[in-house]
Amino acid sequence: MSEDKKNVDAALSTEGEPTTLDSGVSDETILSVQDLHTCFHTDSGTVNAVNGISFNLDRGKTLGIVGESGSGKSVTAYSIMQILAENGWVKSGKILYKGENILEWPEKKMQKFRGEKISIIFQDPMTSLNPVFTVGYQLEEAIRLHTNKTKEEAKARAVEMLTLVGVNEPESRIKQYPHELSGGMRQRVMIAMALCCEPDILIADEPTTALDVTIQAQILELMQDLQKKMGMSIIMVTHDLGVIASMCDEILVMYGGRVCERGTADAIFYHPAHEYTKGLLRSIPRAENMNEKLVPIGGTPINLLNMPKGCAFCPRCENALNICLEKLPDEYRVGPDHLAACWMNIKDYFESVS
């Protein structure tokens, strides 16, 4: 490490940290996650999969949560839904729906909340749908579970929802089994099932992973159209920044169970402030320069059983400082509605005022 970096480390350790942005809850906030910590028991020890995640979701808005496998994005979604595996639990924090902490609700109230007020679309529609029941049966079951509709009314609603999500010949499709449908059709069925009770919040966990590029675009466009018609809020969970470039009002970039950067799509794509975000962007092909060589992020994902004291991305970061190993940076404002938890930004701040 150069002498200049050592001097910066020394300055940072004595000067203190710039004030971070405190994002409050507004009247439009429908979901507020505050300092969420989720853990899992394993044979090797306790895994801290989510370490202090906080964010607000406003009515009718779309929030994107981006990160590689193991970053904690899906666990965050499952914590909100309260559908963690048996060895998982929310250690601390709050999840507020319209001001009420759902972590304090009894299971019966949570069962009513799921599907009726909040729904989730899982990654793989083939494993999410039961292969031994028809598509219509599974849709009608979800509708009758959360509403007072009769069997005939539920069937009519199922046909209506399949029509809404662009499934052709819905009256015939409800009699088919999941294996008789294409991947794109199965994903549309999952979206119809998630929206059949008109929830306030839709969580989409990697909704386009198993689909080809053309179908991906159709599914994302469909979700945007349905959002405008129904006025719901969306949490889009994905590992691909390119997928959500045009549909998210705010993006959270996660690594090692923490938020390393957050901001608008323009801020994240045009002014990335965390070294991990910059690495993700360097690995995305660009249409204007298809001959440009993609640069992978070096190293391997962090071992959550052996987290460093400082920044989780430090072992893979080419520009790491000494302080990165020892001290975890707070989220620091780097622009309007743009925060990043990276010592490099704080270094630049001190250099600008010195």
Buried (B, 14 or more C-beta within 10 A) or exposed (E): EEEEBEEBBEBBEEEEEBEEBEBEEEEEBBBBBBEBBBBBEEEEEEBBBBBBBBBBBBBBBBBBBBBBEBBBBBBBBBBBBBEBEEEBEBEEBBBBBEEEEBBEBEEEEBBEBBBBBBBBBBBBBBEBBEEEBBBBBBBBBBBBBBBEBEEEBBBBBBBEBBBBBBBEEBEEBBEBBBEEBEBBBBBBBBBBBBBBBBBBBBBBBBBBBBBEEEBBEBBBEBBBEBBEEBEBBBBBBBBBBBBBBEBBBBBBBBBBBBBBBBBBBEBBBEBBBBBBBBBBBBBEEEEEEEEEEEEEBEEEBBBBEEBBEBBBBBBBBEEBBBBBBBBBBEBBBBEEBBBBBBBBBBBEBBEEEE
